[in-house]
Amino acid sequence: MKPILLQGHERSITQIKYNREGDLLFTVAKDPIVNVWYSVNGERLGTYMGHTGAVWCVDADWDTKHVLTGSADNSCRLWDCETGKQLALLKTNSAVRTCGFDFGGNIIMFSTDKQMGYQCFVSFFDLRDPSQIDSNEPYMKIPCSDSKITSAVWGPLGECIIAGHESGELNQYSAKSGEVLVNVKEHSRQINDIQLSRDMTMFVTASKDNTSKLFDSTTLEHQKTFRTERPVNSAALSPNYDHVVLGGGQEAMDVTTTSTRIGKFEARFFHLAFEEEFGRVKGHFGPINSVAFHPDGKSYSSGGEDGYVRIHYFDPQYFEFEFEA
């Protein structure tokens, strides 16, 4: 399993994301560059230039017309995917931590950090209404006064968003009224990542409390737990097998206070139903910050603290592997 190495960032990777078909891979890092690559051979297609700070999040819509990015330069930007032209600039009071298109690609949501005296908000913009963009006024803004949102995704059918908080709480917010529909606290520390399954019926979280957990996306009922010895930064579900991949490791600022062995963290594969680890993939120097499965399930990618993105195509053994019960 020889990976394709993508070298397009000078700083550590913050998020990687495939588009729906999986032919493109978007990568963002703690530098202002947004890159897009061909996932089949690792060729760089282009960059989206405009941000002036670290970029925390990226998303592409259903038909890959538009790309959305959120950055620490206090802005969320909308791009034309094909030409790289900036279509909209939404200014905020603090860094944009998460962003996403809804199912139809018409409504975007993004959450901002609690910093510099401003509290955390989730903002919703309708892209069909140019006046919202021009006036920089979202049609709905949900305040999160208690604990800031560290990860958020759209729920099934774009009816709600599922948000993970610094405190370890999970909230489901209605995209129509903004009220909290469901609240659960299954994690004891910050939730770093949330990723939905292909059919959007369930999602997997990655937390600083050294676990990754599987939840039902409508009821937020806790289903499974995948335990490791280190903080989990990212987790992704396979679209065609009962597999979940976890990436993580020690945070950069904690590395000097721990033994050298603890710092590194291979990508780990767990069986979804049995909660058993069945494989590991080495490669990154330092922690893995983001993992993503290709929508066809034949490959996965990981982005690390070392600034590299690796695309791994699975060997034939992976597809023939039977779990012994």
N, C-alpha and C positions, 0 to 999 in steps of 0.2 A: 504494500500500500504506500506508494511513493507520492507524497503530497505535491501539489502545485503551490509554489510560494509566491504570494503577491506582495510586492514591495512598493507601496505607494504612499506610505505615511511616515512622518518623522517622529511622531509621538505614539503613545500607547493607544490601541484600538478601544473605542467605547461601545460600538455596536456594529453588527453586520446583519444584512437582511437580503433575502432573495425576493425577487418579484414573484407573482403568482405562477408563471410558467416555469420559472427557475432558470431561464437563459441568462438573466442578469443578476449580479451580486453587487449590492451597494455597501460601501464601507465608510464609516466615519471614525474619527480619532480625536485626541486632545490637541490636534492642530486644526487650522481653519479649513482644511481641504475635505471635500466630499468626492469620493471616487466611485466610479461604476466600472465593472469588469464583465467580460464574457466568462460565465462559469465553466464552460466546456474546456477552455484552454488557458484561462488566466490572463487573457489579453486585456489590457486596459483600454476601455472605450473612450473615457473622458473624465473630466472633473467639473464640478459645479463650484465656481469661484464667487465669493462675495462675503462669506462670514469673516469675522475678525477675531473670533475666539474659539475655544474648544467646542467641538460639535458633539452633543450628547446623544442625539437620536436621529433616526432616519426611517422613512416609510415610503413605499410606493403604492399607488392605488391599483384597483382591480385590473385595469387594462394597460397599466404601465405608461399612462400618458403623463402623469405628474409625479413629482418627488417632493417630499416634505422633510425639512430638517429643522432641528431645534438646537440652539447654541447658547454658550455662556456669554456671548456678546449681547445678551438680552433681546434676542429676536428669533422668530420662527419664520422660515422662508419657504415659499412654494416655487418649484422649478418646472420648466418644461423638460421632460425626461430626454427627449431626442436631441434638442438643440442646446440644452444647458442654460437657456435664458431664464432669468429670474422673473417670475410672474407676479409675485406678491411678497411684501415684507411686512410682517406683523411685529410691532415693537412691544416689548414687555418691560416690567420694572425689575425683574430678576431673571436668572438663567432659566432657559427652557430645558426641562429634564426629560420629558417624554412627549411623543407626538404620534398621531395616527390618523389615517383616513378611515371613514366608515365603509360599510360594505359597498355602497354605490359610488363612493369617491366624491360625493358632493359636500359632505360635512367633514370638517377636520376638528380634532380636539388636541389640545396640548396642555401640559401642566408646568407650572413654574415653581422655582425653588423658594423656600422660606429663607430669605437673606436680606441684609441691608435694611432691616425694619419693615420689609414687605412680607405678608404672609403668603402661603402657598395657595394658588388658584388653579382650577381647571377651566379653560376657556373653550367655547364651541363657536366656530365660524361656519356659516353656510356660503360655500364658494359661488353659488348661483346668484348671490346678492352682492354686487360689487360695492354697494354703499357700506357694507360691514367692513370690507377690506380697506376702503378709502378712509373711513372714519376711525379705523382701528378699534371698533366697538363690537365685541362678540355678542351674539344673540342670547348667550347664557354664560354665566360665570359662577362656578361653585367654589366657595371658600373652604379651605381645609385648615382650620385653626389649630387643631391638636398636633398632628404629626404630619410632616410633609410627605408628598407622594414621591416614591423613588422608582416606581415602574407602573405603567398603565397600558391597557389594551382595550379595544372595542370588544364588547360582548357579542353573542350571536345576534344576527339580523340588525345590528346597529341600534338596538333598543337601550343599551346601557353601556357603561364602561366599567371595567374591573380594574381597581387600583390597589397596588401594594404600597404600604407606608413604612416609614422609618422605624416605627414602633413594632412592626411585624403584623400589623392588622391588615385585613383585606376588606375592601368596601366595594359594593356594587352601587354605582350612581345611575339614576335614570337620566337618559339623554334628552328626555322631554321636560321633566319637571326639575331635575337636579337634586332630588331628594335621595337619601341613602336607602336603598331597597333591602340590602342584606349587609350585615357586618359580622365578620368572624375574626378570631385571633388564634391561629394555629402555630404561628412562628413566634419565637421569643426575641428575635432581632430583625434588623432591616431586611426587607424583601428587595433583592437586587434585580430580579428579572421575572417577567411573566410571559409565557408563550402558549398560544392556543393549539389544540390539535387541528388536523386538517378539516374535520367536519364541525369544528367549533363546539363540540359537546363537552369538552373538558379542557383544562389547562394545567400547566405545570409551573410551579414557582421555584425560584432559587433564592436561598437566604443566607445571611451571615451567620445564622445559628448552626451551620454545617449540615443542613438538610435541604432536600428538594422535596416538594410535596405535590401530589396530584389532587385536583379539585374538580367537582362538577361545576360547569360554567353558569348554570341557571340558579342552582340552590346554594352554591359555594360550599357544598358538603365535602368534607375531607375524605379522600379515598385511599391514597397510598403515601408512603414515606420512603425516601431514598437517603440513607445516612452515609456521611463521609466524615473524615477527620478534620477537614478544613472548610473555611467559608466557601460557599458555592456562589459564583458570580453569574452563571447563566445555565439554563437548561432548555432542551428542545425535545419535542416528541417526533418520533418517526411517523411519516404519513402512511406507511404500509406494513409496518411490523409493530409488535408490542414492545418497542424499545424506547428508552429515553437516554439522551446523552447529557452529561453534566460537565461543566468546565468551571474552574475556580482556582483557589490558591490564596496564599497570604497577601494582604494588601501591601503595597510598596512600603508604606510607612511602618508596617509591623515587622518587616523582614529581618531587620537587624536584631530584634529582640527574641527571635526563635531559632531553633536549630536549622541548619541548612537544608536538611532533608524535608522538613515540613513545608518549606516555601514552594517547592515545585508541585505541580498538580497536573497529571495527565488528563486527557479527556476520558471520562469513564462512561461505560455503557451498562445500563441496568435493564433488567427485564421488568416491564411495566406491571405485570400481574404478580410476579413472585418477589419483587423488590430485591432481587439478587443481582450482584454485579457479575458480568460475564466477559468483560473485555476492557482493555485500556489502550489508548493511543498516546505515545510520547510525541515530543516535537518542539513545543514552545519553550523558550527560555524565559521562565517566570510564569506568573499566573495567566490563565485564560480568562478574558473579560467577556467574550460573547461567543455563543455557538448557534448554529442554524443548520437544520436539515434541508437538503434539496427537496423540492416538492415531489420528485419522483422516488425519493427514498434511496437512491443508488449512491449518493455521496453526501458528505456533510462538510461544513466549513467551521473554522475556529479563528478568532482574532485575539491576539494576546497583548500583554503588557510590553512585549518586545517590539510592537509596531508592525508585526507581520500578520498577514492573513494566510491561512493554509486551507486549500481545498483538498479533501481526502476522498478519493473514489474507492469504494469498498471492494475487497477481493471476493472472488467467487465463494470462498469458504463462508463468508458472512451470510450469504443468501441461502446456503445449504445448512446453516447451523440450526440444530434442533435443541431446544432446552430440555434437559433430562429432569423430569419431575421427581 
